């Protein structure tokens, strides 16, 4: 039969003595040859199985260098050789597994992003090679003898991680995927900040986090990625100054997109960072102004209450000196009191002095003095 060359094959041979004419041992003996080489010599089914009508199974593994594998039965004694069945299996070496650190990082990413069940992401990310995890690209590292992850993006005929409705946050452990070259998580609902640890993935060439809900500032560490050629952070909620070591990169044939982030500033095409205040700063100023206004209102109310209390006290003191005192507040201050004795009259000067704080150029004092027995004022 035809086989693949330079492979190992496991061969299983099945026998049973069911011929009624064979009554004992040494009546059917034969050799078994594979590709001309004897692998089993002097096979006696009855002797090796123990009795007739009992199964005998023989197994061997052979290395085949050519494209053909042949099995031959050569009689050596008694009747001709027989065989009930045979099986041939190609032995495939176990595939190298993925680096445990990178598997752990992918599991953390799966949990942090709330990856839908349809993605699977169970078992080994890269093995078997024909069925890697959805959205994961693998590369074999010959120096380590392990598979590593070099891409989280959209490939032809492979379901990618962009436009999948992913939510949650980007974990800092993503930096453990240190062989990554491409990351495409665009068009999802990923929030939180951009992990600064991304700046430690030295070989990263493409980073596309556009059309998400990322906030905060752009980490300075991204400017350390010397291989970075495409950086898409547009249409998020990022704020602050674009790192200087990123701002000039497009001049060196790199493609960076920061548009659609109202809070970003500092490079051509974006507002200047100088006179512009962040949203948080504007909220702080408005809040401080409101607190100041409320404090002024409280102080004014306290001052007015204290003035009224002082005025009531003065009025009480004046009424203690004369038989009757009437005070009327308005655009002018009107004072009417009655006296019955010289003693009361002597106190008039003292009364006028006590009324002095209530007078001003805009509020004149009108004084009316009556004797207790008269209704017409003596002085007006």
Order of alpha helices (4+ residues) and beta strands (2+ residues): beta-beta-beta-alpha-beta-beta-beta-alpha-beta-beta-beta-beta-beta-beta-beta-alpha-beta-beta-alpha-beta-beta-alpha-alpha-beta
